[in-house]
Amino acid sequence: MRAFLEHAIKHKEVLTKEFLLAYSEYYNKNRKWLTCSVSNVSVQDVINNACDALEKSGHDLESTPTSVVFDQIENMIKIEQESPIEYIQLLAALETSEEALRTARSFDIKNQTVEKNILKAINNIKLQIERVKNDKS
């Protein structure tokens, strides 16, 4: 999260974005898969809340390092990613297909149709994984 916060400070336009949206864009994560302990607040609001909490606990913000503010934010904000079941199932299917390909190759199967079909399945699964990952609706 620290890299994201540093990015937000350097790129002021990020400060006005909703926190979780900006976070998901920075880390290239699907926003729908993320949950956050804060909602509907901007990055700037999160920073302000962290600074307010530090002031209440006796910190002088003039002399408080940025790293302390970042630590406060990391302690305040909890972000979790929950992948949809379809994505998890596709990953399992990909693993199974790749194992089937390794097995077929280990038996030195001469039937290239089998290998072609497994490779086609692997490519289709990878396409579906990308579709699910990029579905923002």
Secondary structure, DSSP 8 states (H G I E B T S, - for coil): -HHHHHHHHHSHHHHTSBHHHHHHHHTT--GGGEEESS-S-BHHHHHHHHHHHHHHTT--TTT--HHHHHHHHHHH--EEE---HHHHHHHHHHHHHHHHHHHHHHTT---HHHHHHHHHHHHHHHHHHHHHHH---
